[in-house]
Amino acid sequence: MMKNTHKRYLTTKKLFTAALLLLAVTPMLAQGGATAISNAANDIKDYWDPIKLILKAVGGLVGFIGGLRVYNKWTNGDQDVNKEILGYGGAMIFLIVVPEFVTSFFA
């Protein structure tokens, strides 16, 4: 009985020492905050050009689908054509302007 208690005490002591050592070493391996933010900004800059092309393609697709819907409503004599034009036009402008705004933000 005494042997098991002593063995458990040694195991607990070893685990506590290992955890304390891990907590002491971890801050030495961490980067500074400015370095991490700089690395993240550089990563975003690397991915931004393909993302910008994708956003412009989505804007064109939204515009095409919106044009078809507006044409369909117009030929059917629907009264909400102006609302559709404004909605899809605003979406297209948003999807085309946002990439340019974000590009100037990260430049």
OpenMM code with the backbone's topology and positions (N, CA, C; nanometers):
from openmm import Vec3, app, unit

residues = "MET MET LYS ASN THR HIS LYS ARG TYR LEU THR THR LYS LYS LEU PHE THR ALA ALA LEU LEU LEU LEU ALA VAL THR PRO MET LEU ALA GLN GLY GLY ALA THR ALA ILE SER ASN ALA ALA ASN ASP ILE LYS ASP TYR TRP ASP PRO ILE LYS LEU ILE LEU LYS ALA VAL GLY GLY LEU VAL GLY PHE ILE GLY GLY LEU ARG VAL TYR ASN LYS TRP THR ASN GLY ASP GLN ASP VAL ASN LYS GLU ILE LEU GLY TYR GLY GLY ALA MET ILE PHE LEU ILE VAL VAL PRO GLU PHE VAL THR SER PHE PHE ALA".split()
positions = [
    Vec3(0.0831, -0.1186, 0.0000),
    Vec3(0.0000, 0.0000, 0.0000),
    Vec3(0.0874, 0.1247, 0.0000),
    Vec3(0.1886, 0.1244, 0.0820),
    Vec3(0.2785, 0.2386, 0.0916),
    Vec3(0.3567, 0.2566, -0.0373),
    Vec3(0.3910, 0.1443, -0.1014),
    Vec3(0.4676, 0.1484, -0.2241),
    Vec3(0.3856, 0.2134, -0.3368),
    Vec3(0.2557, 0.1802, -0.3455),
    Vec3(0.1692, 0.2372, -0.4481),
    Vec3(0.1502, 0.3869, -0.4276),
    Vec3(0.1379, 0.4300, -0.3046),
    Vec3(0.1217, 0.5720, -0.2755),
    Vec3(0.2467, 0.6485, -0.3151),
    Vec3(0.3628, 0.5931, -0.2832),
    Vec3(0.4887, 0.6577, -0.3188),
    Vec3(0.5059, 0.6626, -0.4711),
    Vec3(0.4665, 0.5551, -0.5380),
    Vec3(0.4773, 0.5494, -0.6839),
    Vec3(0.3850, 0.6537, -0.7484),
    Vec3(0.2642, 0.6674, -0.6953),
    Vec3(0.1695, 0.7659, -0.7464),
    Vec3(0.2225, 0.9074, -0.7229),
    Vec3(0.2844, 0.9297, -0.6091),
    Vec3(0.3421, 1.0607, -0.5775),
    Vec3(0.4529, 1.0953, -0.6771),
    Vec3(0.5400, 0.9983, -0.7079),
    Vec3(0.6483, 1.0230, -0.8036),
    Vec3(0.5931, 1.0497, -0.9443),
    Vec3(0.4910, 0.9760, -0.9836),
    Vec3(0.4301, 0.9973, -1.1149),
    Vec3(0.3673, 1.1359, -1.1229),
    Vec3(0.2974, 1.1755, -1.0190),
    Vec3(0.2366, 1.3084, -1.0152),
    Vec3(0.3434, 1.4162, -1.0188),
    Vec3(0.4513, 1.3943, -0.9471),
    Vec3(0.5605, 1.4916, -0.9437),
    Vec3(0.6240, 1.5052, -1.0824),
    Vec3(0.6429, 1.3927, -1.1525),
    Vec3(0.7014, 1.3971, -1.2867),
    Vec3(0.6087, 1.4696, -1.3845),
    Vec3(0.4802, 1.4413, -1.3763),
    Vec3(0.3846, 1.5081, -1.4646),
    Vec3(0.3788, 1.6583, -1.4373),
    Vec3(0.3796, 1.6956, -1.3111),
    Vec3(0.3780, 1.8370, -1.2744),
    Vec3(0.5038, 1.9069, -1.3244),
    Vec3(0.6195, 1.8412, -1.3108),
    Vec3(0.7456, 1.8987, -1.3587),
    Vec3(0.7436, 1.9150, -1.5104),
    Vec3(0.6916, 1.8154, -1.5815),
    Vec3(0.6838, 1.8242, -1.7274),
    Vec3(0.5903, 1.9370, -1.7707),
    Vec3(0.4766, 1.9520, -1.7032),
    Vec3(0.3831, 2.0596, -1.7364),
    Vec3(0.4442, 2.1956, -1.7079),
    Vec3(0.5138, 2.2082, -1.5968),
    Vec3(0.5792, 2.3342, -1.5617),
    Vec3(0.6883, 2.3687, -1.6619),
    Vec3(0.7643, 2.2691, -1.7042),
    Vec3(0.8686, 2.2905, -1.8042),
    Vec3(0.8076, 2.3336, -1.9375),
    Vec3(0.6972, 2.2724, -1.9754),
    Vec3(0.6291, 2.3094, -2.0991),
    Vec3(0.5790, 2.4536, -2.0927),
    Vec3(0.5225, 2.4922, -1.9803),
    Vec3(0.4751, 2.6295, -1.9642),
    Vec3(0.5900, 2.7299, -1.9633),
    Vec3(0.7061, 2.6890, -1.9177),
    Vec3(0.8210, 2.7795, -1.9143),
    Vec3(0.8838, 2.7954, -2.0523),
    Vec3(0.8814, 2.6901, -2.1341),
    Vec3(0.9478, 2.6933, -2.2646),
    Vec3(0.8593, 2.7567, -2.3718),
    Vec3(0.7284, 2.7441, -2.3610),
    Vec3(0.6371, 2.7923, -2.4645),
    Vec3(0.6540, 2.9408, -2.4963),
    Vec3(0.6645, 3.0318, -2.3994),
    Vec3(0.6815, 3.1732, -2.4351),
    Vec3(0.8108, 3.2018, -2.5121),
    Vec3(0.9124, 3.1211, -2.4936),
    Vec3(1.0370, 3.1438, -2.5668),
    Vec3(1.0193, 3.1139, -2.7149),
    Vec3(0.9286, 3.0235, -2.7499),
    Vec3(0.9070, 2.9862, -2.8889),
    Vec3(0.8030, 3.0739, -2.9582),
    Vec3(0.7326, 3.1559, -2.8826),
    Vec3(0.6266, 3.2380, -2.9407),
    Vec3(0.6848, 3.3573, -3.0151),
    Vec3(0.6131, 3.4010, -3.1202),
    Vec3(0.6533, 3.5196, -3.1943),
    Vec3(0.5993, 3.6424, -3.1237),
    Vec3(0.6555, 3.7556, -3.1601),
    Vec3(0.6013, 3.8803, -3.1105),
    Vec3(0.4714, 3.9122, -3.1829),
    Vec3(0.3900, 3.9975, -3.1263),
    Vec3(0.2625, 4.0323, -3.1877),
    Vec3(0.2788, 4.1037, -3.3199),
    Vec3(0.3759, 4.1930, -3.3292),
    Vec3(0.3976, 4.2677, -3.4533),
    Vec3(0.4410, 4.1749, -3.5661),
    Vec3(0.5225, 4.0771, -3.5348),
    Vec3(0.5680, 3.9827, -3.6369),
    Vec3(0.4515, 3.8993, -3.6889),
    Vec3(0.3656, 3.8558, -3.5999),
    Vec3(0.2508, 3.7745, -3.6412),
    Vec3(0.1560, 3.8547, -3.7297),
    Vec3(0.1310, 3.9796, -3.6935),
    Vec3(0.0426, 4.0640, -3.7741),
    Vec3(0.1045, 4.0911, -3.9102),
    Vec3(0.2340, 4.1151, -3.9132),
    Vec3(0.3036, 4.1384, -4.0400),
    Vec3(0.2981, 4.0147, -4.1291),
    Vec3(0.3182, 3.8978, -4.0708),
    Vec3(0.3096, 3.7735, -4.1482),
    Vec3(0.1688, 3.7513, -4.2031),
    Vec3(0.0677, 3.7808, -4.1222),
    Vec3(-0.0707, 3.7637, -4.1675),
    Vec3(-0.1026, 3.8603, -4.2817),
    Vec3(-0.0557, 3.9840, -4.2707),
    Vec3(-0.0795, 4.0816, -4.3778),
    Vec3(-0.0111, 4.0384, -4.5068),
    Vec3(0.1096, 3.9843, -4.4969),
    Vec3(0.1790, 3.9364, -4.6167),
    Vec3(0.1075, 3.8169, -4.6789),
    Vec3(0.0542, 3.7279, -4.5957),
    Vec3(-0.0214, 3.6140, -4.6480),
    Vec3(-0.1468, 3.6604, -4.7217),
    Vec3(-0.2143, 3.7602, -4.6656),
    Vec3(-0.3342, 3.8131, -4.7309),
    Vec3(-0.2972, 3.8779, -4.8638),
    Vec3(-0.1858, 3.9499, -4.8677),
    Vec3(-0.1414, 4.0121, -4.9930),
    Vec3(-0.1137, 3.9065, -5.0991),
    Vec3(-0.0572, 3.7936, -5.0601),
    Vec3(-0.0269, 3.6876, -5.1565),
    Vec3(-0.1539, 3.6273, -5.2165),
    Vec3(-0.2571, 3.6133, -5.1367),
    Vec3(-0.3805, 3.5515, -5.1839),
    Vec3(-0.4786, 3.6506, -5.2453),
    Vec3(-0.4535, 3.7796, -5.2335),
    Vec3(-0.5547, 3.8775, -5.2695),
    Vec3(-0.5820, 3.8844, -5.4195),
    Vec3(-0.4801, 3.8744, -5.5047),
    Vec3(-0.5035, 3.8848, -5.6489),
    Vec3(-0.5967, 3.7754, -5.7012),
    Vec3(-0.5767, 3.6479, -5.6660),
    Vec3(-0.6748, 3.5472, -5.7111),
    Vec3(-0.8141, 3.5688, -5.6526),
    Vec3(-0.8208, 3.6137, -5.5277),
    Vec3(-0.9513, 3.6392, -5.4661),
    Vec3(-1.0215, 3.7534, -5.5378),
    Vec3(-0.9445, 3.8553, -5.5766),
    Vec3(-1.0021, 3.9692, -5.6477),
    Vec3(-1.0614, 3.9245, -5.7817),
    Vec3(-0.9908, 3.8379, -5.8530),
    Vec3(-1.0438, 3.7870, -5.9797),
    Vec3(-1.1717, 3.7061, -5.9584),
    Vec3(-1.1741, 3.6264, -5.8522),
    Vec3(-1.2939, 3.5472, -5.8229),
    Vec3(-1.4118, 3.6383, -5.7899),
    Vec3(-1.3869, 3.7446, -5.7106),
    Vec3(-1.4949, 3.8371, -5.6770),
    Vec3(-1.5478, 3.9080, -5.8008),
    Vec3(-1.4592, 3.9454, -5.8922),
    Vec3(-1.5050, 4.0104, -6.0154),
    Vec3(-1.5844, 3.9129, -6.1015),
    Vec3(-1.5430, 3.7871, -6.1049),
    Vec3(-1.6187, 3.6870, -6.1806),
    Vec3(-1.7566, 3.6666, -6.1195),
    Vec3(-1.7636, 3.6624, -5.9869),
    Vec3(-1.8933, 3.6485, -5.9200),
    Vec3(-1.9796, 3.7708, -5.9482),
    Vec3(-1.9183, 3.8899, -5.9480),
    Vec3(-1.9928, 4.0116, -5.9817),
    Vec3(-2.0485, 4.0064, -6.1226),
    Vec3(-1.9688, 3.9570, -6.2170),
    Vec3(-2.0175, 3.9430, -6.3536),
    Vec3(-2.1301, 3.8419, -6.3643),
    Vec3(-2.1185, 3.7314, -6.2914),
    Vec3(-2.2231, 3.6293, -6.2925),
    Vec3(-2.3525, 3.6826, -6.2317),
    Vec3(-2.3403, 3.7553, -6.1207),
    Vec3(-2.4585, 3.8160, -6.0585),
    Vec3(-2.5221, 3.9153, -6.1547),
    Vec3(-2.4389, 3.9932, -6.2238),
    Vec3(-2.4918, 4.0885, -6.3214),
    Vec3(-2.5634, 4.0196, -6.4363),
    Vec3(-2.5062, 3.9106, -6.4860),
    Vec3(-2.5684, 3.8368, -6.5964),
    Vec3(-2.7025, 3.7784, -6.5543),
    Vec3(-2.7048, 3.7126, -6.4397),
    Vec3(-2.8297, 3.6535, -6.3903),
    Vec3(-2.9320, 3.7628, -6.3607),
    Vec3(-2.8855, 3.8729, -6.3025),
    Vec3(-2.9761, 3.9846, -6.2762),
    Vec3(-3.0327, 4.0427, -6.4038),
    Vec3(-2.9482, 4.0534, -6.5073),
    Vec3(-2.9971, 4.1030, -6.6359),
    Vec3(-3.1038, 4.0124, -6.6943),
    Vec3(-3.0831, 3.8820, -6.6845),
    Vec3(-3.1841, 3.7881, -6.7342),
    Vec3(-3.3154, 3.7999, -6.6565),
    Vec3(-3.3038, 3.8138, -6.5262),
    Vec3(-3.4263, 3.8263, -6.4448),
    Vec3(-3.4998, 3.9556, -6.4747),
    Vec3(-3.4239, 4.0659, -6.4900),
    Vec3(-3.4871, 4.1939, -6.5219),
    Vec3(-3.5537, 4.1860, -6.6595),
    Vec3(-3.4850, 4.1274, -6.7562),
    Vec3(-3.5430, 4.1127, -6.8907),
    Vec3(-3.6706, 4.0296, -6.8860),
    Vec3(-3.6672, 3.9214, -6.8092),
    Vec3(-3.7847, 3.8356, -6.7971),
    Vec3(-3.9012, 3.9118, -6.7351),
    Vec3(-3.8747, 3.9873, -6.6295),
    Vec3(-3.9819, 4.0640, -6.5654),
    Vec3(-4.0330, 4.1738, -6.6578),
    Vec3(-3.9422, 4.2346, -6.7307),
    Vec3(-3.9810, 4.3434, -6.8191),
    Vec3(-4.0704, 4.2926, -6.9329),
    Vec3(-4.0308, 4.1799, -6.9914),
    Vec3(-4.1122, 4.1260, -7.1008),
    Vec3(-4.2465, 4.0723, -7.0523),
    Vec3(-4.2557, 4.0318, -6.9273),
    Vec3(-4.3829, 3.9849, -6.8717),
    Vec3(-4.4702, 4.0988, -6.8217),
    Vec3(-4.4183, 4.2214, -6.8228),
    Vec3(-4.4974, 4.3367, -6.7807),
    Vec3(-4.5076, 4.3520, -6.6304),
    Vec3(-4.4111, 4.3000, -6.5561),
    Vec3(-4.4134, 4.3107, -6.4098),
    Vec3(-4.3873, 4.4553, -6.3683),
    Vec3(-4.4467, 4.4966, -6.2570),
    Vec3(-4.4336, 4.6346, -6.2106),
    Vec3(-4.3073, 4.6586, -6.1277),
    Vec3(-4.2401, 4.5520, -6.0824),
    Vec3(-4.1235, 4.5661, -5.9943),
    Vec3(-3.9910, 4.5684, -6.0694),
    Vec3(-3.9903, 4.6095, -6.1938),
    Vec3(-3.8676, 4.6062, -6.2731),
    Vec3(-3.7644, 4.7031, -6.2168),
    Vec3(-3.8079, 4.8222, -6.1781),
    Vec3(-3.7128, 4.9216, -6.1254),
    Vec3(-3.6465, 4.8724, -5.9973),
    Vec3(-3.7235, 4.8071, -5.9129),
    Vec3(-3.6678, 4.7536, -5.7887),
    Vec3(-3.5653, 4.6443, -5.8180),
    Vec3(-3.5928, 4.5601, -5.9143),
    Vec3(-3.4975, 4.4552, -5.9533),
    Vec3(-3.3698, 4.5161, -6.0096),
    Vec3(-3.3843, 4.6170, -6.0943),
    Vec3(-3.2662, 4.6818, -6.1537),
    Vec3(-3.1792, 4.7412, -6.0444),
    Vec3(-3.2398, 4.8107, -5.9501),
    Vec3(-3.1624, 4.8713, -5.8410),
    Vec3(-3.0973, 4.7653, -5.7532),
    Vec3(-3.1675, 4.6575, -5.7251),
    Vec3(-3.1117, 4.5519, -5.6397),
    Vec3(-2.9922, 4.4836, -5.7031),
    Vec3(-3.0069, 4.4404, -5.8267),
    Vec3(-2.8959, 4.3715, -5.8927),
    Vec3(-2.7851, 4.4677, -5.9312),
    Vec3(-2.8202, 4.5902, -5.9672),
    Vec3(-2.7168, 4.6901, -5.9974),
    Vec3(-2.6332, 4.7212, -5.8742),
    Vec3(-2.6980, 4.7346, -5.7594),
    Vec3(-2.6244, 4.7582, -5.6350),
    Vec3(-2.5347, 4.6422, -5.5985),
    Vec3(-2.5828, 4.5208, -5.6197),
    Vec3(-2.5006, 4.4027, -5.5902),
    Vec3(-2.3788, 4.3973, -5.6807),
    Vec3(-2.3983, 4.4277, -5.8097),
    Vec3(-2.2850, 4.4274, -5.9030),
    Vec3(-2.1828, 4.5337, -5.8660),
    Vec3(-2.2307, 4.6541, -5.8369),
    Vec3(-2.1389, 4.7624, -5.8000),
    Vec3(-2.0632, 4.7256, -5.6733),
    Vec3(-2.1324, 4.6678, -5.5762),
    Vec3(-2.0663, 4.6268, -5.4524),
    Vec3(-1.9567, 4.5247, -5.4799),
    Vec3(-1.9872, 4.4234, -5.5604),
    Vec3(-1.8888, 4.3180, -5.5873),
    Vec3(-1.7728, 4.3666, -5.6734),
    Vec3(-1.7896, 4.4743, -5.7464),
    Vec3(-1.6800, 4.5272, -5.8271),
    Vec3(-1.5989, 4.6298, -5.7492),
    Vec3(-1.6631, 4.7083, -5.6625),
    Vec3(-1.5933, 4.8146, -5.5893),
    Vec3(-1.5176, 4.7605, -5.4685),
    Vec3(-1.5706, 4.6614, -5.3997),
    Vec3(-1.5065, 4.6100, -5.2781),
    Vec3(-1.3648, 4.5588, -5.3029),
    Vec3(-1.3379, 4.4812, -5.4085),
    Vec3(-1.1987, 4.4383, -5.4296),
    Vec3(-1.1019, 4.5546, -5.4492),
    Vec3(-1.1465, 4.6590, -5.5175),
    Vec3(-1.0591, 4.7753, -5.5373),
    Vec3(-1.0347, 4.8473, -5.4046),
    Vec3(-1.1372, 4.8571, -5.3226),
    Vec3(-1.1222, 4.9219, -5.1925),
    Vec3(-1.0262, 4.8437, -5.1035),
    Vec3(-1.0406, 4.7130, -5.1006),
    Vec3(-0.9534, 4.6305, -5.0165),
    Vec3(-0.8106, 4.6317, -5.0701),
    Vec3(-0.7937, 4.6379, -5.2025),
    Vec3(-0.6596, 4.6474, -5.2606),
    Vec3(-0.5905, 4.7747, -5.2145),
    Vec3(-0.6625, 4.8858, -5.2147),
    Vec3(-0.6015, 5.0107, -5.1687),
    Vec3(-0.5748, 5.0071, -5.0182),
    Vec3(-0.6536, 4.9304, -4.9446),
    Vec3(-0.6330, 4.9184, -4.8004),
    Vec3(-0.5045, 4.8429, -4.7686),
    Vec3(-0.4729, 4.7376, -4.8444),
    Vec3(-0.3541, 4.6571, -4.8187),
    Vec3(-0.2314, 4.7040, -4.8955),
    Vec3(-0.2440, 4.8059, -4.9780),
    Vec3(-0.1285, 4.8528, -5.0563),
    Vec3(-0.0340, 4.9358, -4.9724),
] * unit.nanometer
topology = app.Topology()
chain = topology.addChain("A")
for resn in residues:
    res = topology.addResidue(resn, chain)
    for name in ("N", "CA", "C"):
        topology.addAtom(name, app.Element.getBySymbol(name[0]), res)
